[in-house]
Each structure stands twice: as structure tokens, then as C-alpha cells.
Amino acid sequence: MHDSVQEIAKTRRFLKERLQRDYTTVRGYESERNNVRQLLQRTAEMGESNSLLLIGPRGAGKTTLINAVLTDLLENKSFVDNTLIVHLDGNLHTDDRIALKSITVQMRLENAADGKVFGSFAENLAFLLQCLKAGDKKSKSVVFVLEEFDLFCTHHNQTLLYNLFDVSQSAQAPICVLGVTCRLDVIELLEKRVKSRFSHRQVFLFPSANKFEDYVSLFQHLVSLPSNKELQAAVDRIDSLQMFKSDAFTFQRNHFDGIEYSFDKKHVENWNKQIGKLVKAPAAQKTLQMLYDFDVSEAFLKTFIFRLVAQLKADAPHITVEQLATLGAQYECDDKVELLCGLSVLELCLLIAIKHHSSIYDRDPFNFEIIFGRFSKFAKVSTTMQGVERAIVLKAFEHLRIVELIMPLSSSGMGKVQKEFEMHKMALTYGQIQQAVQRYQALPTEVAQWAQSSLI
């Protein structure tokens, strides 16, 4: 019994670490991966200078793809010996002066710079360019990885980008500039002189939404335990990360290493058998289909699995269909509907009045007086809403505005118009109001009936 508790704890820790700290495993994107690999190889081996932009939504695997390509190339001794890797991030290096300091440190030019006192940014840049231009095709190649590339476009005059692209276009020290961004219009952000020096190579990464079967098999793979043989096979690749000379890259220092784990063969078989049964269950398939429709990216699936794995404990040693469905239901719920269910009955009545007004007048703007008139008609025939004072109804209307369920049409005219006559629009769909009416606990029957029909 004690052994099985230990195995469960070890399984939970292993799966969590693999989900969080595996920075070099990229699935799919074979042609894009080859494209980037060949580009870096040509820079390192043939002295070609290049520039490329990796574009895709957040969580698509752009940074992981670059990490994977660099890890692949570590097996190539000539690449390790002849290449310097410089890593810059738009969030950290907020202007060219900070970026330039980081480049100097990462290219190990501090010693050369020690004896020189640089007064201005221009002199510092001139020194760096002189170092790059002093080289020829036989010099060490430099790979610049620019994360959040679009933020570098906001720097003054785009001086850094201009000079990097300028060097990559001329026959000087071979450099390769890899930009990573989630903005599709990033080329439009470049100045004319920078744009003319960029090679216009763009690689787009979009998560594939073609096959649901692939998504299910990915889920199964991420939750399954590998055999000891498979763990051993991954060790060499992770050991090669020690060859990274760059201090700016941190992923090699805390990368997941499976060599620390060894599992009982019987436990691995039972676990994987149970996961195989789980993914075939119709309820599990339905939840996975919902997640697939919600977000096809691997990053989102990993977050979901992490929350699932965190529920493993001694008295719940397996992932069940019920756990999967309960967790999946959290992604389906609508926050606005949850908010509506927390409103008072009076506030919900006002929203129903707004809904009827919008459906009759084709979503025309409304003010408090219009809605109060419609509400008053209902209040006359209602037992629950009779005798509610106008000031209280106005306060409820203002609360709807505070929680942004209704929005004022303009903020400029607030001082000129009385609040009762200020025009608003509804920030909800009819379906959301309908859902809230169905789910609202202890809602008076007459209010629920009024929500169905505007006739009183």
C-alpha cells in the first residue's frame, strides 16, 4: 500500500514537471522546423547572413521551436564551436541602450570594451558594429533571437533593428536575426529604411485544427508514463544542453530531466492501460471535443492536464471521466451569466425590460425613463414588484452601469444631460439573459414568464 502511494506521488510530480519544464519538445511544424534549422546551419557553416520572422499566436510554440532547433544543432560540433547566441527580449530590453549592453555582455566583448570609455549610445553602437564588421565570412557567426520583436519596433528610430539588418545584408561577420512575434502586421511597423534591409522571410505558426484524433492522441501522450527505456533515450538530448554557452538562455538550466525518475513496470502498464480506457469513453471524448473547439493549442491543453494531474492523491489514484468532465465544464461557463445570477430580482427585471425594448426597437439605445416606463407596466400587474420606488429603481439601473452590463453611448456629454435621460446600449446577448433567467434560484414565476414574452 505504501509503495502504491509513493508511486502515485511520483507519477504526479513527474507529469507536472514534464508539462511545465519541457522547453525543447515541439510537435508538428516539420517544414517550419527544417526551414529554421537550415537557415541557422547555413549561417554557421557557410557564413551566410540571414533574417527571419516567426509569427504566430501566443502559445503556438514559436519559442519552443527555436529551442528545439538549437538543441538539434548542438549535436553538430562545428555549430557549437562557430556560433554565438544572443538572446534579447522586448519586455526586458525596453530601449536600444539596454539591448546594446546585453549584446556586449553576451558576445563577450566586455573585455575589449574595458579600456574604452563610451560617452554616447552612438559610440557604443559604433564599437559593436566595428567588432562585427572587422569579421569576414570565416568569423564566428552570431545568432540574434529577438523575442517580442514588435516591441523593438517601438524603439527610437529603430536604430538597433536598422543596424542588425544592415550587417545581415552586407559581407561582414555572418549574423542571423530571428524575430519572434504574435503580431501579423509586424512588417508594417518597420520603418522604410529598416524594411528595405529585411529579407522578408516569414514563417507562420498556427496550431493545426484539422484532426481531432491527433488532439486526442496528444492528450493521451501527455498523460501517459514513458517506460524506463524511453526515459533513458531522452537523457542524451538533455545532457547536450550543457554545451549552451549563453547565460541569457535559461531553459537549459532548469530543463526537465527524466533520469531522476524510475517507475515500477507494473505501475506504468496499469496507468497507461487506464488512460487508454479513459480516452475511449464517450464522455471523455465529448469533453476533449469541447476543449478542441475552445482552443486547439498545445499550451492550453497542457494547462488543462496540469489541473487534472494536480487532483491525483492516494484515495483518488487515477484520472476519472467525472474529473475530466467537471474540469471541462469550468471552461464552458459564461462569466456574464454567473454575474447575472448574482443580481437582485429588481436588477434582473430591468435587464428583461431592456431586452424587450431592444428586441422591439432593433437594439435602439435607451435611457432610464424608457426602461422605467416599461418596468412600471409590469410592476402594476406584478405582486412581487408593486410599490418599488422610482429612486430605488434608478439606483438599480446605475448599478447595472457600474458592473458594465449596460454601457453609456458617450462619456463626453455626461455633465450636460441628466442621468435619467442619458442614452445607453446593452452589453449582453439575449441568450445570456435567457440563461440567467433559467438558472436564477427562486426567481418569481411571473418574472420568468415576463422574460419569455413582452406582452403583459
C-alpha positions as MATLAB code, in Angstrom:
seq = 'MHDSVQEIAKTRRFLKERLQRDYTTVRGYESERNNVRQLLQRTAEMGESNSLLLIGPRGAGKTTLINAVLTDLLENKSFVDNTLIVHLDGNLHTDDRIALKSITVQMRLENAADGKVFGSFAENLAFLLQCLKAGDKKSKSVVFVLEEFDLFCTHHNQTLLYNLFDVSQSAQAPICVLGVTCRLDVIELLEKRVKSRFSHRQVFLFPSANKFEDYVSLFQHLVSLPSNKELQAAVDRIDSLQMFKSDAFTFQRNHFDGIEYSFDKKHVENWNKQIGKLVKAPAAQKTLQMLYDFDVSEAFLKTFIFRLVAQLKADAPHITVEQLATLGAQYECDDKVELLCGLSVLELCLLIAIKHHSSIYDRDPFNFEIIFGRFSKFAKVSTTMQGVERAIVLKAFEHLRIVELIMPLSSSGMGKVQKEFEMHKMALTYGQIQQAVQRYQALPTEVAQWAQSSLI';
ca = [
       0.000    0.000    0.000;
       2.809    2.383    0.988;
       4.591    1.629   -2.309;
       1.497    2.470   -4.362;
       1.088    5.825   -2.510;
       4.713    6.625   -3.327;
       4.199    5.671   -6.985;
       1.145    7.965   -7.224;
       3.102   10.872   -5.686;
       6.000   10.194   -8.068;
       3.633    9.989  -11.065;
       2.019   13.290  -10.134;
       5.381   15.023   -9.724;
       6.758   13.556  -12.973;
       3.743   14.576  -15.092;
       3.664   18.079  -13.580;
       7.381   18.644  -14.208;
       7.194   17.310  -17.766;
       4.233   19.582  -18.531;
       5.924   22.666  -17.070;
       9.603   22.315  -17.868;
       9.905   20.574  -21.234;
      11.141   23.537  -23.292;
      12.567   21.711  -26.323;
       9.870   19.256  -27.454;
       7.837   20.629  -30.338;
       5.197   18.520  -32.089;
       4.228   19.106  -35.714;
       5.603   22.081  -37.700;
       8.108   19.810  -39.506;
       8.588   22.035  -42.585;
       8.884   25.202  -40.446;
      11.397   23.479  -38.184;
      13.529   22.395  -41.155;
      13.334   25.895  -42.583;
      14.744   27.497  -39.402;
      17.336   24.715  -38.957;
      18.686   25.106  -42.496;
      18.863   28.873  -42.073;
      20.957   28.579  -38.885;
      23.147   25.845  -40.412;
      23.924   27.993  -43.447;
      24.859   30.888  -41.153;
      27.171   28.713  -39.035;
      28.760   26.585  -41.769;
      28.767   28.769  -44.895;
      28.933   32.219  -43.352;
      25.614   33.354  -44.855;
      23.818   36.235  -43.142;
      20.046   35.929  -42.875;
      16.978   37.338  -41.168;
      13.642   35.652  -40.465;
      10.423   36.373  -38.578;
       8.470   33.659  -36.734;
       4.848   34.779  -36.472;
       2.016   33.027  -34.641;
      -0.472   33.383  -31.774;
       0.676   33.159  -28.161;
       1.128   29.571  -27.035;
       1.618   28.284  -30.614;
       5.179   27.091  -29.848;
       7.386   29.739  -31.508;
       9.995   29.940  -28.729;
       9.856   26.155  -28.197;
      10.535   25.648  -31.918;
      13.674   27.833  -31.740;
      14.791   25.997  -28.557;
      14.210   22.640  -30.298;
      16.205   23.689  -33.398;
      19.110   24.979  -31.280;
      19.076   21.721  -29.270;
      19.155   19.707  -32.537;
      22.149   21.737  -33.752;
      24.093   21.142  -30.527;
      24.876   17.666  -31.911;
      26.774   19.454  -34.704;
      30.272   20.261  -33.340;
      31.019   22.938  -35.956;
      27.829   24.802  -34.955;
      28.776   24.742  -31.245;
      32.336   25.955  -31.949;
      31.491   28.623  -34.526;
      28.330   30.227  -33.175;
      27.485   32.790  -30.511;
      23.842   33.062  -29.483;
      22.466   36.418  -28.334;
      19.014   36.443  -26.764;
      17.044   39.688  -26.396;
      13.501   40.187  -25.122;
      11.360   43.224  -25.946;
       9.838   43.177  -22.450;
      13.277   43.338  -20.764;
      15.294   45.386  -23.225;
      12.969   48.355  -23.387;
      15.338   50.631  -25.272;
      18.378   50.259  -27.538;
      20.870   51.301  -24.849;
      19.866   48.396  -22.542;
      19.783   45.995  -25.516;
      23.256   47.088  -26.601;
      24.699   46.485  -23.125;
      23.190   42.991  -23.111;
      24.619   42.246  -26.594;
      28.093   43.368  -25.459;
      27.920   41.038  -22.439;
      26.543   38.073  -24.401;
      29.140   38.447  -27.191;
      31.842   38.599  -24.506;
      33.085   41.980  -25.713;
      33.238   43.490  -22.187;
      36.994   42.824  -22.053;
      37.515   44.613  -25.337;
      35.326   47.453  -24.085;
      37.030   47.751  -20.689;
      39.768   50.102  -21.787;
      37.365   52.331  -23.725;
      35.034   54.854  -22.157;
      31.875   55.212  -24.209;
      30.118   58.515  -23.772;
      27.130   58.120  -26.009;
      24.902   55.387  -27.342;
      26.273   56.140  -30.828;
      29.875   55.397  -29.752;
      28.795   52.172  -28.056;
      26.954   51.106  -31.192;
      29.897   52.107  -33.404;
      32.187   49.856  -31.321;
      29.815   46.892  -31.632;
      29.463   47.391  -35.387;
      33.217   47.731  -35.738;
      33.622   44.356  -33.981;
      31.051   42.774  -36.315;
      32.449   44.457  -39.443;
      36.015   43.503  -38.569;
      34.973   39.932  -39.242;
      34.549   38.212  -42.567;
      32.807   35.004  -43.635;
      35.267   32.907  -41.638;
      34.479   34.700  -38.351;
      32.269   33.226  -35.665;
      28.641   33.625  -36.643;
      26.215   35.377  -34.286;
      22.566   34.344  -33.942;
      20.302   37.090  -32.554;
      16.995   35.821  -31.144;
      14.600   38.761  -30.596;
      11.573   37.770  -28.519;
       8.572   40.154  -28.704;
      10.045   41.580  -31.914;
       7.157   44.066  -32.293;
       8.306   45.871  -29.099;
      11.732   46.542  -30.667;
       9.867   48.359  -33.457;
       8.734   50.979  -30.913;
      12.350   51.948  -30.044;
      13.539   55.409  -31.113;
      14.340   55.437  -34.868;
      14.558   51.607  -34.765;
      18.351   52.098  -34.606;
      19.162   48.601  -33.326;
      16.994   46.825  -35.926;
      18.375   49.030  -38.710;
      21.981   48.216  -37.840;
      21.374   44.474  -37.305;
      19.576   44.133  -40.650;
      22.232   46.319  -42.304;
      25.017   43.981  -41.124;
      22.984   40.938  -42.228;
      22.745   42.440  -45.743;
      26.475   43.171  -46.108;
      29.514   40.930  -46.438;
      30.680   41.253  -42.851;
      30.656   38.870  -39.880;
      27.853   36.345  -40.546;
      24.780   37.077  -38.416;
      21.294   35.614  -38.347;
      18.431   37.668  -36.897;
      15.417   35.610  -35.713;
      12.410   37.707  -34.700;
       9.557   36.154  -32.689;
       6.207   37.953  -32.548;
       2.465   37.377  -32.300;
       1.568   40.404  -34.458;
       0.605   39.628  -38.044;
       1.108   43.256  -39.140;
       4.670   43.430  -37.778;
       6.191   44.256  -41.208;
       4.055   47.415  -41.324;
       5.666   48.583  -38.045;
       9.126   48.697  -39.631;
      10.439   51.991  -40.986;
      11.088   52.194  -44.714;
      14.902   52.043  -44.358;
      14.629   49.016  -41.993;
      12.071   47.246  -44.174;
      14.338   47.536  -47.238;
      17.151   45.736  -45.367;
      14.951   42.906  -44.028;
      14.965   39.696  -46.098;
      11.146   39.381  -45.820;
      11.422   35.728  -44.815;
       8.390   34.976  -42.680;
       7.405   31.657  -41.098;
       3.846   31.420  -39.798;
       2.987   29.013  -36.983;
      -0.688   28.268  -36.489;
      -1.881   25.303  -34.391;
      -3.412   22.703  -36.697;
      -7.176   22.369  -36.274;
      -7.642   19.648  -38.876;
      -7.717   16.392  -36.939;
      -9.464   15.801  -33.644;
      -7.858   12.313  -33.494;
      -4.390   13.935  -33.301;
      -5.596   16.098  -30.407;
      -6.845   13.013  -28.510;
      -3.572   11.143  -29.105;
      -1.626   14.226  -27.910;
      -3.733   14.256  -24.724;
      -3.048   10.544  -24.241;
       0.690   11.036  -24.806;
       0.933   13.943  -22.328;
      -0.854   11.960  -19.590;
       0.885    8.613  -20.204;
       4.031    7.461  -18.419;
       7.086    6.501  -20.512;
       8.947    3.251  -19.960;
      12.401    3.375  -18.347;
      13.895    2.676  -21.790;
      12.196    5.760  -23.276;
      13.341    7.887  -20.329;
      16.927    6.785  -20.916;
      16.691    7.651  -24.636;
      15.849   11.302  -23.852;
      18.795   11.714  -21.479;
      21.480   12.295  -24.157;
      19.467   15.104  -25.735;
      19.035   16.841  -22.356;
      22.735   16.331  -21.483;
      23.734   18.124  -24.705;
      22.095   21.303  -23.332;
      25.171   21.752  -21.111;
      27.014   22.939  -24.249;
      24.931   26.142  -24.288;
      27.382   28.927  -23.582;
      24.773   31.694  -23.429;
      23.756   32.993  -19.983;
      20.727   34.748  -21.442;
      19.077   31.426  -22.326;
      17.750   29.993  -19.085;
      15.781   26.997  -20.350;
      18.808   24.661  -20.348;
      19.463   25.316  -16.648;
      16.096   24.148  -15.337;
      15.001   21.834  -18.151;
      13.026   18.761  -17.150;
      15.293   15.722  -16.766;
      13.593   12.315  -16.688;
      16.700   10.498  -15.449;
      15.706   11.358  -11.862;
      12.663    9.104  -12.185;
      12.235    5.357  -12.458;
       8.841    3.682  -12.259;
       7.692    0.203  -11.386;
       6.981   -1.595  -14.673;
       3.610   -2.911  -13.460;
       2.518    0.576  -12.328;
       3.397    2.054  -15.763;
       1.400   -0.683  -17.539;
      -1.660   -0.219  -15.298;
      -1.528    3.579  -15.562;
      -1.244    3.614  -19.366;
      -3.967    0.952  -19.689;
      -6.318    3.083  -17.571;
      -5.502    6.230  -19.648;
      -6.225    4.216  -22.844;
      -9.671    3.309  -21.463;
     -10.281    6.915  -20.367;
      -9.764    8.493  -23.801;
     -12.102    5.947  -25.426;
     -15.000    6.774  -23.067;
     -17.757    8.788  -24.866;
     -17.991   11.343  -22.012;
     -14.210   11.958  -22.161;
     -14.381   12.297  -25.962;
     -17.161   14.876  -25.566;
     -15.091   16.936  -23.071;
     -11.994   16.762  -25.277;
     -14.096   17.841  -28.294;
     -15.288   20.861  -26.291;
     -11.677   21.763  -25.379;
     -10.655   21.270  -29.020;
     -13.383   23.667  -30.173;
     -12.393   26.130  -27.431;
      -8.626   26.268  -28.118;
      -6.538   23.894  -30.272;
      -3.131   24.986  -28.936;
      -0.897   22.552  -27.062;
      -0.146   25.183  -24.386;
      -3.840   25.343  -23.424;
      -4.105   21.524  -23.305;
      -1.025   21.343  -21.051;
      -2.587   23.827  -18.612;
      -5.782   21.765  -18.552;
      -3.871   18.493  -17.943;
      -1.804   20.144  -15.184;
      -5.005   20.997  -13.297;
      -6.219   17.433  -13.866;
      -2.983   15.823  -12.630;
      -2.949   18.068   -9.532;
      -6.078   16.217   -8.327;
      -4.245   12.864   -8.041;
      -3.894   11.611   -4.475;
      -3.759    8.348   -2.514;
      -7.538    7.897   -2.309;
      -8.035    9.024   -5.962;
      -5.095    7.317   -7.709;
      -6.481    7.602  -11.279;
      -7.831   10.308  -13.544;
     -11.559    9.647  -13.978;
     -14.096   10.658  -16.636;
     -16.017   12.606  -13.947;
     -12.932   14.690  -13.052;
     -12.361   15.386  -16.751;
     -15.986   16.461  -17.289;
     -16.111   18.632  -14.121;
     -12.925   20.464  -15.051;
     -14.057   20.845  -18.669;
     -17.374   22.365  -17.526;
     -15.438   25.263  -15.952;
     -14.281   26.340  -19.415;
     -17.830   26.247  -20.781;
     -19.397   28.551  -18.199;
     -20.078   32.151  -19.206;
     -18.780   34.764  -16.713;
     -21.513   37.220  -17.654;
     -24.221   34.626  -16.861;
     -22.555   33.965  -13.480;
     -22.655   37.713  -12.821;
     -26.339   37.933  -13.800;
     -27.214   35.126  -11.369;
     -25.798   37.268   -8.554;
     -28.006   40.293   -9.306;
     -31.134   41.203   -7.339;
     -34.572   40.356   -8.799;
     -35.188   44.083   -9.439;
     -31.969   44.416  -11.455;
     -32.853   41.286  -13.446;
     -36.316   42.770  -14.141;
     -34.663   45.910  -15.530;
     -32.472   43.763  -17.806;
     -35.586   41.907  -19.029;
     -37.221   45.292  -19.756;
     -34.067   46.340  -21.668;
     -34.147   43.039  -23.595;
     -37.788   43.594  -24.648;
     -37.062   47.191  -25.666;
     -34.038   46.084  -27.715;
     -35.897   43.269  -29.486;
     -38.898   45.524  -30.352;
     -36.823   48.525  -31.496;
     -33.960   46.552  -33.106;
     -31.346   47.273  -30.413;
     -32.002   51.025  -30.332;
     -30.276   52.932  -27.499;
     -32.342   53.519  -24.365;
     -32.334   55.699  -21.251;
     -33.656   55.198  -17.722;
     -37.047   56.844  -18.448;
     -37.806   54.456  -21.343;
     -36.911   51.377  -19.279;
     -38.689   52.660  -16.155;
     -41.888   53.142  -18.206;
     -41.703   49.536  -19.472;
     -40.864   48.221  -15.980;
     -43.780   50.189  -14.424;
     -46.283   48.430  -16.729;
     -45.011   45.068  -15.445;
     -44.894   46.283  -11.812;
     -48.617   47.238  -11.908;
     -49.695   43.654  -12.635;
     -46.924   42.001  -10.586;
     -47.264   41.020   -6.943;
     -43.504   40.995   -6.285;
     -42.592   44.347   -7.870;
     -45.515   46.502   -6.750;
     -44.699   49.662   -4.807;
     -40.979   49.807   -5.685;
     -39.988   53.472   -5.516;
     -38.528   55.263   -8.539;
     -35.324   56.231   -6.638;
     -34.636   52.554   -5.833;
     -35.171   51.555   -9.480;
     -32.773   54.356  -10.555;
     -30.166   53.050   -8.081;
     -30.542   49.518   -9.551;
     -30.154   50.965  -13.091;
     -26.953   52.750  -12.035;
     -25.593   49.503  -10.553;
     -26.101   47.764  -13.925;
     -23.995   50.521  -15.441;
     -21.257   50.184  -12.786;
     -20.875   46.427  -13.480;
     -20.823   47.244  -17.235;
     -23.867   45.210  -18.221;
     -25.114   48.399  -19.876;
     -22.749   50.979  -21.391;
     -23.244   54.746  -21.889;
     -23.088   55.750  -25.546;
     -20.720   58.662  -24.899;
     -18.699   59.837  -21.920;
     -18.357   63.408  -23.218;
     -21.941   64.560  -22.636;
     -22.272   63.321  -19.046;
     -22.331   66.806  -17.482;
     -24.876   68.220  -19.930;
     -27.554   65.512  -19.761;
     -29.474   64.428  -16.659;
     -28.616   60.849  -15.726;
     -32.228   59.698  -16.263;
     -32.033   60.780  -19.912;
     -28.524   59.624  -20.803;
     -28.598   57.055  -23.624;
     -27.176   53.548  -23.076;
     -26.668   50.325  -25.020;
     -26.816   46.750  -23.762;
     -23.537   44.806  -23.357;
     -25.248   41.372  -23.278;
     -26.792   38.934  -25.725;
     -30.427   37.868  -25.401;
     -29.206   34.285  -24.873;
     -27.176   35.286  -21.797;
     -30.242   36.911  -20.188;
     -32.325   33.829  -21.046;
     -29.717   31.510  -19.486;
     -29.603   33.626  -16.316;
     -33.422   33.544  -16.005;
     -33.373   29.727  -16.274;
     -30.550   29.327  -13.729;
     -31.603   32.042  -11.242;
     -32.567   30.417   -7.947;
     -36.051   31.163   -6.512;
     -36.975   33.580   -9.306;
     -40.703   34.538   -9.097;
     -42.736   32.696  -11.758;
     -44.275   35.888  -13.136;
     -40.786   37.353  -13.782;
     -39.723   34.158  -15.603;
     -42.937   34.331  -17.695;
     -42.356   38.035  -18.491;
     -38.843   37.152  -19.703;
     -40.423   34.827  -22.324;
     -42.908   37.401  -23.680;
     -43.067   41.192  -23.677;
     -46.879   41.050  -23.602;
     -48.237   41.819  -20.121;
];
